Each structure stands twice: as structure tokens, then as C-alpha cells.
Amino acid sequence: MALQLGDIAPDFTAETTEGPIRFHDYINGSWAVLFSHPKNFTPICTTELGYTAKLKPEFDKRGVKVLGLSVDPLKDHEKWAEDIKDTQGYALNFPLIADPERKVANLYGMIHPNASDTLTVRSVFVIGPDKKIKLMLTYPASTGRNFDEILRVIDSLQLTAEHQVATPVNWQAGEDVIIVPAVSDEEAKKKYPGGWKALRPYLRIVPAPRN
């Protein structure tokens, strides 16, 4: 059965560029991003991994561990890492899983046979400290992902988890948020003594809480 939001992210063991890991132990109470790459030595994947390495301090700031995955063997990852550094200006600074037997790819449904029966699509899984899947994205092999958007979603998810708010269309960190309908006006008065702007009873806008 396909994975869905709220499911526990399946555990696995794997070889990576930073040594062997057991996924649930690796998360260890942190947020995590697991994302797949169709194949080593391909142009779009190379740009994505370089940009993710550039953004590593932003993921660290949010307490997020990043893991990439490719279905090629570990020895090929090492040569590819050199290409990534040379062409993108940033060295690989997070684990890249080697999954030549496609165990993790199949466990997470990263292979879509009607697109390719051997290569993974560009899957993204954001996983919370409770090991539950909070977000899933699937891109075709020909389209590079927007990792700034992944950071934006993580900001939203973390704010929601902490403060019972939701984020509106095109929201960016620091902008106004919406009090979730599950919070009554009485509860909201305690949480937001400064009040809120109610466009409708179900649409209550407040400044973003500060963590």
C-alpha cells in the first residue's frame, strides 16, 4: 500500500557516503528530509545536490537532517561527489544513500514504472521528530526541485506543530498566519491576547508567533 501523510516513515539500513545508517536511529528526534535522485552523473541531480549542500546551514538551523538517495553503488557516489563540488561550488556535506538493490526506493515507492521501471522519480519526504511523514512531493526526472520551497514548508510545519496555526497561500516565514479552526475564540484569546483580524469566523489572521 502506498505511503500516506501521517504514516510512520519506514525504517531501513543503508550504506551512505558518511557510513552505514539505520534511518530511525539517524533521525533520533530530529526533523528529516529524504529525497531521491534518478541516477548518478546526471545533470539535474548534480545541480540539486550542489544547491542542497549550499542550503545545509539553513537545514541545520531548523534542526533538519538531510539524506539523498541514488540507485547507484557507493563507489560511484564518491566520483560523483567530486563532480558536484567542481561544477556547483559546494561539496557534498550530508549522507547520500547508495541503493543499488532498490530496497529503500521500493520501500518508499520512489520507482514509478510508467515513468521508468529502474530509476527513481524525484521524491521528497519530510519526516517529523515523531517519525511520521509530514509532506510528500513527486517531481518528474526532467524537472529540478525547488529546495527553497522545501525549506518554506518546513518553516510552516514547525510553526504549526508548535503553535496551532496554519499558513496561507504563498506564505513566507515571518508573515501573518491563520488560527486553526480547531482553536475556539475563547482559547484564541488566551493564546493571542492582542487579538486577531477576523475576515470570517473561520478566517482569523494573527502575526506569526515567535519561537
TILO-818441 format. One record per atom (N, C-alpha, C): residue in one letter; chain; atom name; residue number from 1; x, y, z. Coordinates in steps of 0.2 Angstrom, whole numbers, plus 5000, padded with zeros to 4 digits. Layout:
BEGIN
  res  chain  atom    n     X     Y     Z
    A      A    CA  NUM     X     Y     Z
...
//
This chain:
BEGIN
  res  chain  atom    n     X     Y     Z
    M      A     N    1  5004  4994  5000
    M      A    CA    1  5000  5000  5000
    M      A     C    1  5004  5006  5000
    A      A     N    2  5003  5011  4996
    A      A    CA    2  5007  5017  4996
    A      A     C    2  5007  5021  5002
    L      A     N    3  5013  5024  5003
    L      A    CA    3  5013  5028  5009
    L      A     C    3  5009  5034  5009
    Q      A     N    4  5006  5036  5015
    Q      A    CA    4  5002  5042  5015
    Q      A     C    4  5005  5047  5021
    L      A     N    5  5002  5053  5021
    L      A    CA    5  5004  5058  5026
    L      A     C    5  5001  5055  5033
    G      A     N    6  5005  5056  5038
    G      A    CA    6  5004  5053  5044
    G      A     C    6  5006  5046  5046
    D      A     N    7  5008  5043  5041
    D      A    CA    7  5011  5036  5041
    D      A     C    7  5018  5037  5045
    I      A     N    8  5020  5031  5049
    I      A    CA    8  5027  5031  5051
    I      A     C    8  5031  5030  5045
    A      A     N    9  5037  5034  5044
    A      A    CA    9  5041  5033  5039
    A      A     C    9  5045  5026  5040
    P      A     N   10  5045  5022  5035
    P      A    CA   10  5048  5015  5036
    P      A     C   10  5055  5015  5038
    D      A     N   11  5057  5011  5042
    D      A    CA   11  5064  5011  5044
    D      A     C   11  5068  5007  5039
    F      A     N   12  5075  5008  5039
    F      A    CA   12  5079  5004  5034
    F      A     C   12  5086  5005  5037
    T      A     N   13  5090  5001  5034
    T      A    CA   13  5098  5001  5035
    T      A     C   13  5100  5002  5028
    A      A     N   14  5106  5006  5027
    A      A    CA   14  5109  5008  5021
    A      A     C   14  5116  5010  5022
    E      A     N   15  5120  5009  5016
    E      A    CA   15  5126  5012  5016
    E      A     C   15  5126  5019  5013
    T      A     N   16  5130  5023  5016
    T      A    CA   16  5130  5030  5013
    T      A     C   16  5137  5033  5012
    T      A     N   17  5137  5039  5010
    T      A    CA   17  5144  5042  5009
    T      A     C   17  5147  5044  5016
    E      A     N   18  5143  5044  5021
    E      A    CA   18  5146  5045  5028
    E      A     C   18  5145  5039  5032
    G      A     N   19  5145  5033  5029
    G      A    CA   19  5145  5027  5033
    G      A     C   19  5138  5024  5033
    P      A     N   20  5137  5018  5036
    P      A    CA   20  5131  5014  5037
    P      A     C   20  5126  5018  5042
    I      A     N   21  5120  5018  5040
    I      A    CA   21  5115  5021  5045
    I      A     C   21  5109  5016  5046
    R      A     N   22  5105  5017  5051
    R      A    CA   22  5099  5014  5052
    R      A     C   22  5094  5021  5053
    F      A     N   23  5089  5021  5048
    F      A    CA   23  5086  5028  5047
    F      A     C   23  5083  5030  5054
    H      A     N   24  5079  5026  5057
    H      A    CA   24  5076  5029  5063
    H      A     C   24  5081  5031  5068
    D      A     N   25  5086  5028  5069
    D      A    CA   25  5092  5030  5074
    D      A     C   25  5095  5036  5071
    Y      A     N   26  5096  5037  5065
    Y      A    CA   26  5099  5043  5062
    Y      A     C   26  5094  5049  5063
    I      A     N   27  5088  5048  5063
    I      A    CA   27  5083  5054  5064
    I      A     C   27  5084  5056  5071
    N      A     N   28  5083  5051  5076
    N      A    CA   28  5084  5052  5083
    N      A     C   28  5081  5059  5086
    G      A     N   29  5074  5060  5084
    G      A    CA   29  5071  5065  5087
    G      A     C   29  5071  5072  5083
    S      A     N   30  5075  5071  5077
    S      A    CA   30  5075  5077  5073
    S      A     C   30  5070  5077  5068
    W      A     N   31  5069  5083  5064
    W      A    CA   31  5066  5083  5058
    W      A     C   31  5071  5080  5052
    A      A     N   32  5068  5077  5047
    A      A    CA   32  5072  5074  5042
    A      A     C   32  5069  5076  5035
    V      A     N   33  5073  5076  5030
    V      A    CA   33  5071  5076  5023
    V      A     C   33  5075  5071  5019
    L      A     N   34  5071  5066  5016
    L      A    CA   34  5074  5061  5012
    L      A     C   34  5072  5062  5005
    F      A     N   35  5077  5062  5000
    F      A    CA   35  5075  5064  4993
    F      A     C   35  5079  5060  4989
    S      A     N   36  5076  5057  4983
    S      A    CA   36  5079  5053  4979
    S      A     C   36  5081  5056  4972
    H      A     N   37  5086  5053  4969
    H      A    CA   37  5089  5055  4963
    H      A     C   37  5089  5049  4958
    P      A     N   38  5086  5051  4952
    P      A    CA   38  5086  5045  4947
    P      A     C   38  5092  5041  4946
    K      A     N   39  5098  5045  4945
    K      A    CA   39  5104  5042  4943
    K      A     C   39  5110  5046  4944
    N      A     N   40  5116  5043  4946
    N      A    CA   40  5122  5047  4947
    N      A     C   40  5124  5050  4940
    F      A     N   41  5128  5055  4940
    F      A    CA   41  5131  5058  4934
    F      A     C   41  5126  5060  4929
    T      A     N   42  5120  5063  4932
    T      A    CA   42  5115  5066  4928
    T      A     C   42  5115  5073  4929
    P      A     N   43  5113  5078  4924
    P      A    CA   43  5114  5085  4925
    P      A     C   43  5109  5088  4931
    I      A     N   44  5103  5086  4931
    I      A    CA   44  5098  5089  4935
    I      A     C   44  5100  5087  4943
    C      A     N   45  5101  5081  4944
    C      A    CA   45  5103  5079  4950
    C      A     C   45  5109  5082  4953
    T      A     N   46  5114  5083  4949
    T      A    CA   46  5120  5087  4951
    T      A     C   46  5119  5094  4953
    T      A     N   47  5115  5097  4950
    T      A    CA   47  5113  5104  4952
    T      A     C   47  5109  5104  4959
    E      A     N   48  5105  5099  4959
    E      A    CA   48  5101  5098  4966
    E      A     C   48  5105  5097  4972
    L      A     N   49  5110  5092  4971
    L      A    CA   49  5114  5091  4977
    L      A     C   49  5118  5096  4978
    G      A     N   50  5121  5100  4974
    G      A    CA   50  5125  5106  4975
    G      A     C   50  5121  5111  4979
    Y      A     N   51  5115  5112  4977
    Y      A    CA   51  5111  5118  4980
    Y      A     C   51  5109  5115  4987
    T      A     N   52  5108  5109  4988
    T      A    CA   52  5106  5107  4995
    T      A     C   52  5112  5107  4999
    A      A     N   53  5118  5106  4997
    A      A    CA   53  5124  5107  5001
    A      A     C   53  5125  5114  5003
    K      A     N   54  5123  5119  4998
    K      A    CA   54  5123  5126  4999
    K      A     C   54  5119  5128  5005
    L      A     N   55  5113  5125  5005
    L      A    CA   55  5107  5126  5010
    L      A     C   55  5108  5122  5016
    K      A     N   56  5113  5118  5017
    K      A    CA   56  5114  5114  5023
    K      A     C   56  5114  5118  5029
    P      A     N   57  5117  5124  5030
    P      A    CA   57  5116  5128  5036
    P      A     C   57  5109  5130  5038
    E      A     N   58  5105  5131  5032
    E      A    CA   58  5098  5133  5034
    E      A     C   58  5094  5127  5036
    F      A     N   59  5096  5121  5034
    F      A    CA   59  5093  5115  5037
    F      A     C   59  5095  5114  5044
    D      A     N   60  5101  5115  5045
    D      A    CA   60  5104  5114  5052
    D      A     C   60  5101  5119  5057
    K      A     N   61  5100  5125  5055
    K      A    CA   61  5096  5130  5059
    K      A     C   61  5089  5128  5061
    R      A     N   62  5086  5124  5057
    R      A    CA   62  5079  5121  5058
    R      A     C   62  5079  5114  5062
    G      A     N   63  5085  5112  5063
    G      A    CA   63  5086  5105  5066
    G      A     C   63  5083  5100  5061
    V      A     N   64  5085  5100  5055
    V      A    CA   64  5083  5095  5050
    V      A     C   64  5089  5092  5047
    K      A     N   65  5089  5085  5047
    K      A    CA   65  5094  5081  5044
    K      A     C   65  5092  5079  5037
    V      A     N   66  5097  5080  5032
    V      A    CA   66  5095  5079  5025
    V      A     C   66  5099  5072  5023
    L      A     N   67  5095  5068  5019
    L      A    CA   67  5098  5062  5016
    L      A     C   67  5096  5062  5009
    G      A     N   68  5101  5061  5004
    G      A    CA   68  5099  5060  4997
    G      A     C   68  5100  5052  4996
    L      A     N   69  5097  5050  4990
    L      A    CA   69  5097  5043  4988
    L      A     C   69  5098  5043  4981
    S      A     N   70  5102  5038  4979
    S      A    CA   70  5103  5036  4972
    S      A     C   70  5103  5029  4971
    V      A     N   71  5101  5026  4966
    V      A    CA   71  5101  5019  4965
    V      A     C   71  5108  5016  4963
    D      A     N   72  5113  5020  4962
    D      A    CA   72  5119  5018  4960
    D      A     C   72  5124  5016  4966
    P      A     N   73  5129  5012  4965
    P      A    CA   73  5133  5010  4971
    P      A     C   73  5137  5015  4974
    L      A     N   74  5140  5014  4980
    L      A    CA   74  5143  5018  4984
    L      A     C   74  5150  5021  4980
    K      A     N   75  5153  5017  4977
    K      A    CA   75  5159  5019  4974
    K      A     C   75  5158  5024  4968
    D      A     N   76  5152  5024  4965
    D      A    CA   76  5151  5029  4960
    D      A     C   76  5149  5036  4964
    H      A     N   77  5146  5035  4970
    H      A    CA   77  5145  5041  4973
    H      A     C   77  5151  5046  4975
    E      A     N   78  5156  5042  4976
    E      A    CA   78  5162  5046  4978
    E      A     C   78  5165  5050  4972
    K      A     N   79  5165  5047  4966
    K      A    CA   79  5167  5051  4960
    K      A     C   79  5162  5056  4958
    W      A     N   80  5156  5055  4959
    W      A    CA   80  5150  5060  4958
    W      A     C   80  5151  5066  4962
    A      A     N   81  5153  5064  4969
    A      A    CA   81  5154  5070  4974
    A      A     C   81  5159  5075  4971
    E      A     N   82  5164  5072  4968
    E      A    CA   82  5169  5077  4965
    E      A     C   82  5167  5081  4960
    D      A     N   83  5162  5078  4956
    D      A    CA   83  5159  5082  4950
    D      A     C   83  5155  5088  4953
    I      A     N   84  5151  5086  4958
    I      A    CA   84  5146  5091  4961
    I      A     C   84  5150  5097  4964
    K      A     N   85  5156  5095  4968
    K      A    CA   85  5160  5101  4970
    K      A     C   85  5163  5105  4965
    D      A     N   86  5165  5102  4960
    D      A    CA   86  5169  5105  4954
    D      A     C   86  5164  5110  4950
    T      A     N   87  5158  5107  4949
    T      A    CA   87  5153  5111  4945
    T      A     C   87  5148  5115  4948
    Q      A     N   88  5147  5114  4955
    Q      A    CA   88  5142  5118  4958
    Q      A     C   88  5145  5122  4964
    G      A     N   89  5151  5121  4965
    G      A    CA   89  5155  5125  4970
    G      A     C   89  5154  5123  4977
    Y      A     N   90  5150  5118  4979
    Y      A    CA   90  5148  5116  4985
    Y      A     C   90  5149  5108  4986
    A      A     N   91  5153  5106  4991
    A      A    CA   91  5155  5099  4992
    A      A     C   91  5149  5096  4995
    L      A     N   92  5148  5090  4994
    L      A    CA   92  5143  5086  4997
    L      A     C   92  5144  5086  5005
    N      A     N   93  5139  5088  5009
    N      A    CA   93  5140  5088  5016
    N      A     C   93  5134  5085  5020
    F      A     N   94  5131  5080  5017
    F      A    CA   94  5126  5076  5020
    F      A     C   94  5126  5069  5017
    P      A     N   95  5124  5064  5020
    P      A    CA   95  5124  5057  5018
    P      A     C   95  5120  5056  5011
    L      A     N   96  5123  5053  5007
    L      A    CA   96  5120  5051  5000
    L      A     C   96  5119  5043  5000
    I      A     N   97  5113  5041  5001
    I      A    CA   97  5112  5034  5001
    I      A     C   97  5114  5030  4995
    A      A     N   98  5117  5024  4995
    A      A    CA   98  5118  5020  4989
    A      A     C   98  5113  5014  4990
    D      A     N   99  5109  5014  4985
    D      A    CA   99  5103  5009  4985
    D      A     C   99  5103  5005  4978
    P      A     N  100  5108  5002  4977
    P      A    CA  100  5109  4998  4970
    P      A     C  100  5103  4992  4970
    E      A     N  101  5102  4990  4975
    E      A    CA  101  5096  4984  4975
    E      A     C  101  5089  4987  4976
    R      A     N  102  5089  4994  4976
    R      A    CA  102  5082  4997  4976
    R      A     C  102  5078  4995  4982
    K      A     N  103  5081  4994  4988
    K      A    CA  103  5077  4992  4993
    K      A     C  103  5073  4998  4996
    V      A     N  104  5077  5003  4997
    V      A    CA  104  5074  5009  5000
    V      A     C  104  5069  5012  4995
    A      A     N  105  5071  5012  4989
    A      A    CA  105  5067  5015  4983
    A      A     C  105  5060  5012  4983
    N      A     N  106  5060  5005  4984
    N      A    CA  106  5054  5001  4983
    N      A     C  106  5050  5002  4990
    L      A     N  107  5053  5003  4995
    L      A    CA  107  5050  5004  5002
    L      A     C  107  5046  5010  5002
    Y      A     N  108  5049  5015  4999
    Y      A    CA  108  5046  5022  4999
    Y      A     C  108  5042  5023  4992
    G      A     N  109  5041  5019  4988
    G      A    CA  109  5038  5020  4982
    G      A     C  109  5041  5025  4977
    M      A     N  110  5047  5025  4977
    M      A    CA  110  5051  5030  4973
    M      A     C  110  5052  5028  4966
    I      A     N  111  5050  5022  4964
    I      A    CA  111  5050  5020  4957
    I      A     C  111  5043  5020  4954
    H      A     N  112  5042  5023  4949
    H      A    CA  112  5036  5024  4946
    H      A     C  112  5036  5020  4939
    P      A     N  113  5034  5014  4938
    P      A    CA  113  5035  5010  4932
    P      A     C  113  5033  5013  4926
    N      A     N  114  5028  5017  4926
    N      A    CA  114  5026  5021  4920
    N      A     C  114  5030  5026  4917
    A      A     N  115  5035  5029  4922
    A      A    CA  115  5040  5034  4920
    A      A     C  115  5046  5030  4919
    S      A     N  116  5048  5025  4923
    S      A    CA  116  5054  5021  4922
    S      A     C  116  5054  5015  4927
    D      A     N  117  5055  5009  4925
    D      A    CA  117  5055  5004  4929
    D      A     C  117  5062  5002  4933
    T      A     N  118  5067  5006  4932
    T      A    CA  118  5073  5005  4935
    T      A     C  118  5075  5011  4939
    L      A     N  119  5074  5018  4937
    L      A    CA  119  5076  5024  4940
    L      A     C  119  5071  5027  4945
    T      A     N  120  5073  5030  4950
    T      A    CA  120  5068  5033  4954
    T      A     C  120  5066  5040  4951
    V      A     N  121  5060  5042  4953
    V      A    CA  121  5057  5049  4951
    V      A     C  121  5060  5053  4957
    R      A     N  122  5059  5060  4956
    R      A    CA  122  5062  5064  4961
    R      A     C  122  5057  5065  4967
    S      A     N  123  5058  5060  4972
    S      A    CA  123  5053  5060  4978
    S      A     C  123  5056  5064  4983
    V      A     N  124  5052  5067  4987
    V      A    CA  124  5054  5071  4993
    V      A     C  124  5049  5069  4999
    F      A     N  125  5052  5067  5005
    F      A    CA  125  5048  5065  5011
    F      A     C  125  5051  5070  5016
    V      A     N  126  5047  5074  5019
    V      A    CA  126  5048  5077  5025
    V      A     C  126  5045  5073  5031
    I      A     N  127  5050  5072  5036
    I      A    CA  127  5048  5067  5042
    I      A     C  127  5049  5071  5048
    G      A     N  128  5044  5071  5053
    G      A    CA  128  5044  5074  5059
    G      A     C  128  5048  5070  5064
    P      A     N  129  5050  5074  5070
    P      A    CA  129  5053  5070  5075
    P      A     C  129  5049  5064  5078
    D      A     N  130  5043  5064  5077
    D      A    CA  130  5039  5058  5079
    D      A     C  130  5039  5052  5073
    K      A     N  131  5044  5053  5068
    K      A    CA  131  5045  5048  5063
    K      A     C  131  5039  5048  5058
    K      A     N  132  5034  5052  5059
    K      A    CA  132  5028  5052  5054
    K      A     C  132  5030  5057  5048
    I      A     N  133  5027  5054  5042
    I      A    CA  133  5028  5058  5036
    I      A     C  133  5023  5064  5036
    K      A     N  134  5026  5070  5035
    K      A    CA  134  5023  5076  5036
    K      A     C  134  5022  5079  5029
    L      A     N  135  5026  5078  5024
    L      A    CA  135  5025  5080  5017
    L      A     C  135  5028  5075  5012
    M      A     N  136  5025  5075  5006
    M      A    CA  136  5027  5071  5001
    M      A     C  136  5027  5075  4994
    L      A     N  137  5032  5075  4990
    L      A    CA  137  5032  5078  4984
    L      A     C  137  5035  5073  4979
    T      A     N  138  5032  5074  4973
    T      A    CA  138  5035  5069  4967
    T      A     C  138  5036  5073  4961
    Y      A     N  139  5042  5074  4959
    Y      A    CA  139  5043  5078  4953
    Y      A     C  139  5046  5073  4947
    P      A     N  140  5045  5074  4941
    P      A    CA  140  5047  5070  4936
    P      A     C  140  5055  5071  4935
    A      A     N  141  5058  5066  4932
    A      A    CA  141  5066  5066  4931
    A      A     C  141  5068  5073  4928
    S      A     N  142  5064  5076  4923
    S      A    CA  142  5066  5081  4919
    S      A     C  142  5066  5088  4923
    T      A     N  143  5063  5088  4929
    T      A    CA  143  5062  5095  4932
    T      A     C  143  5065  5095  4939
    G      A     N  144  5070  5100  4940
    G      A    CA  144  5073  5100  4946
    G      A     C  144  5069  5103  4951
    R      A     N  145  5070  5101  4957
    R      A    CA  145  5065  5103  4963
    R      A     C  145  5067  5110  4966
    N      A     N  146  5062  5113  4969
    N      A    CA  146  5063  5119  4972
    N      A     C  146  5065  5118  4979
    F      A     N  147  5071  5118  4981
    F      A    CA  147  5073  5117  4988
    F      A     C  147  5072  5123  4993
    D      A     N  148  5071  5129  4990
    D      A    CA  148  5069  5134  4994
    D      A     C  148  5061  5133  4996
    E      A     N  149  5057  5130  4992
    E      A    CA  149  5051  5128  4994
    E      A     C  149  5050  5123  4999
    I      A     N  150  5055  5118  4999
    I      A    CA  150  5055  5113  5004
    I      A     C  150  5057  5117  5011
    L      A     N  151  5061  5121  5011
    L      A    CA  151  5063  5125  5017
    L      A     C  151  5057  5129  5020
    R      A     N  152  5053  5132  5015
    R      A    CA  152  5047  5136  5017
    R      A     C  152  5042  5131  5020
    V      A     N  153  5041  5125  5017
    V      A    CA  153  5036  5121  5020
    V      A     C  153  5038  5118  5027
    I      A     N  154  5045  5117  5028
    I      A    CA  154  5047  5115  5035
    I      A     C  154  5046  5121  5040
    D      A     N  155  5047  5127  5038
    D      A    CA  155  5045  5133  5042
    D      A     C  155  5038  5132  5044
    S      A     N  156  5033  5131  5039
    S      A    CA  156  5026  5131  5041
    S      A     C  156  5025  5125  5045
    L      A     N  157  5027  5119  5044
    L      A    CA  157  5026  5113  5048
    L      A     C  157  5028  5114  5055
    Q      A     N  158  5034  5117  5056
    Q      A    CA  158  5037  5118  5063
    Q      A     C  158  5033  5123  5066
    L      A     N  159  5030  5128  5063
    L      A    CA  159  5026  5133  5066
    L      A     C  159  5020  5130  5068
    T      A     N  160  5017  5126  5064
    T      A    CA  160  5010  5123  5065
    T      A     C  160  5011  5118  5071
    A      A     N  161  5016  5114  5071
    A      A    CA  161  5017  5109  5077
    A      A     C  161  5018  5113  5083
    E      A     N  162  5021  5119  5083
    E      A    CA  162  5022  5122  5090
    E      A     C  162  5016  5127  5092
    H      A     N  163  5012  5129  5087
    H      A    CA  163  5008  5135  5089
    H      A     C  163  5000  5134  5087
    Q      A     N  164  4999  5129  5084
    Q      A    CA  164  4992  5128  5082
    Q      A     C  164  4989  5133  5077
    V      A     N  165  4994  5135  5072
    V      A    CA  165  4992  5140  5067
    V      A     C  165  4993  5136  5060
    A      A     N  166  4990  5139  5055
    A      A    CA  166  4991  5137  5048
    A      A     C  166  4994  5143  5044
    T      A     N  167  4997  5141  5038
    T      A    CA  167  5000  5146  5034
    T      A     C  167  4996  5147  5028
    P      A     N  168  4994  5153  5026
    P      A    CA  168  4990  5154  5020
    P      A     C  168  4994  5154  5013
    V      A     N  169  4991  5155  5008
    V      A    CA  169  4994  5154  5001
    V      A     C  169  5000  5159  5001
    N      A     N  170  5005  5156  4998
    N      A    CA  170  5012  5159  4996
    N      A     C  170  5015  5162  5003
    W      A     N  171  5013  5160  5009
    W      A    CA  171  5016  5162  5015
    W      A     C  171  5024  5161  5015
    Q      A     N  172  5027  5166  5018
    Q      A    CA  172  5034  5166  5019
    Q      A     C  172  5035  5167  5027
    A      A     N  173  5041  5164  5029
    A      A    CA  173  5042  5165  5036
    A      A     C  173  5042  5172  5039
    G      A     N  174  5039  5173  5044
    G      A    CA  174  5038  5180  5047
    G      A     C  174  5031  5183  5045
    E      A     N  175  5028  5181  5040
    E      A    CA  175  5022  5184  5038
    E      A     C  175  5016  5181  5043
    D      A     N  176  5010  5185  5042
    D      A    CA  176  5004  5183  5046
    D      A     C  176  5002  5176  5045
    V      A     N  177  4999  5173  5050
    V      A    CA  177  4997  5166  5050
    V      A     C  177  4989  5166  5051
    I      A     N  178  4986  5160  5051
    I      A    CA  178  4979  5159  5052
    I      A     C  178  4978  5154  5058
    I      A     N  179  4974  5156  5063
    I      A    CA  179  4972  5152  5069
    I      A     C  179  4968  5146  5066
    V      A     N  180  4970  5140  5068
    V      A    CA  180  4967  5134  5065
    V      A     C  180  4960  5134  5068
    P      A     N  181  4955  5131  5064
    P      A    CA  181  4948  5131  5066
    P      A     C  181  4947  5127  5073
    A      A     N  182  4951  5122  5074
    A      A    CA  182  4950  5118  5080
    A      A     C  182  4951  5122  5086
    V      A     N  183  4954  5128  5086
    V      A    CA  183  4955  5133  5092
    V      A     C  183  4949  5137  5092
    S      A     N  184  4946  5137  5098
    S      A    CA  184  4940  5141  5099
    S      A     C  184  4942  5148  5100
    D      A     N  185  4937  5153  5099
    D      A    CA  185  4939  5160  5101
    D      A     C  185  4941  5161  5108
    E      A     N  186  4938  5157  5113
    E      A    CA  186  4940  5158  5120
    E      A     C  186  4947  5155  5121
    E      A     N  187  4949  5150  5117
    E      A    CA  187  4956  5148  5118
    E      A     C  187  4960  5153  5114
    A      A     N  188  4958  5155  5109
    A      A    CA  188  4962  5160  5105
    A      A     C  188  4964  5166  5109
    K      A     N  189  4959  5169  5113
    K      A    CA  189  4960  5174  5117
    K      A     C  189  4966  5173  5122
    K      A     N  190  4966  5167  5125
    K      A    CA  190  4972  5166  5129
    K      A     C  190  4979  5166  5126
    K      A     N  191  4978  5163  5120
    K      A    CA  191  4985  5162  5116
    K      A     C  191  4987  5169  5113
    Y      A     N  192  4982  5173  5111
    Y      A    CA  192  4983  5179  5107
    Y      A     C  192  4980  5185  5110
    P      A     N  193  4982  5187  5116
    P      A    CA  193  4978  5192  5120
    P      A     C  193  4978  5199  5116
    G      A     N  194  4982  5200  5111
    G      A    CA  194  4982  5206  5107
    G      A     C  194  4977  5206  5102
    G      A     N  195  4973  5200  5101
    G      A    CA  195  4968  5199  5097
    G      A     C  195  4970  5197  5090
    W      A     N  196  4965  5197  5085
    W      A    CA  196  4966  5195  5078
    W      A     C  196  4962  5198  5074
    K      A     N  197  4963  5198  5067
    K      A    CA  197  4958  5201  5062
    K      A     C  197  4954  5195  5059
    A      A     N  198  4948  5195  5060
    A      A    CA  198  4943  5190  5058
    A      A     C  198  4940  5192  5052
    L      A     N  199  4942  5190  5046
    L      A    CA  199  4938  5191  5040
    L      A     C  199  4932  5187  5039
    R      A     N  200  4932  5181  5042
    R      A    CA  200  4926  5177  5043
    R      A     C  200  4927  5174  5050
    P      A     N  201  4922  5171  5053
    P      A    CA  201  4923  5167  5059
    P      A     C  201  4928  5162  5059
    Y      A     N  202  4929  5159  5053
    Y      A    CA  202  4934  5153  5052
    Y      A     C  202  4940  5156  5049
    L      A     N  203  4941  5162  5048
    L      A    CA  203  4947  5165  5045
    L      A     C  203  4950  5171  5049
    R      A     N  204  4954  5168  5054
    R      A    CA  204  4956  5173  5059
    R      A     C  204  4964  5174  5058
    I      A     N  205  4966  5180  5057
    I      A    CA  205  4973  5181  5055
    I      A     C  205  4977  5184  5061
    V      A     N  206  4982  5182  5062
    V      A    CA  206  4987  5185  5068
    V      A     C  206  4994  5185  5065
    P      A     N  207  4998  5189  5069
    P      A    CA  207  5005  5189  5067
    P      A     C  207  5008  5183  5069
    A      A     N  208  5013  5181  5065
    A      A    CA  208  5016  5174  5066
    A      A     C  208  5019  5174  5073
    P      A     N  209  5018  5169  5077
    P      A    CA  209  5021  5168  5084
    P      A     C  209  5029  5168  5083
    R      A     N  210  5032  5170  5088
    R      A    CA  210  5040  5169  5088
    R      A     C  210  5041  5163  5092
    N      A     N  211  5046  5159  5089
    N      A    CA  211  5048  5153  5093
    N      A     C  211  5053  5154  5098
//
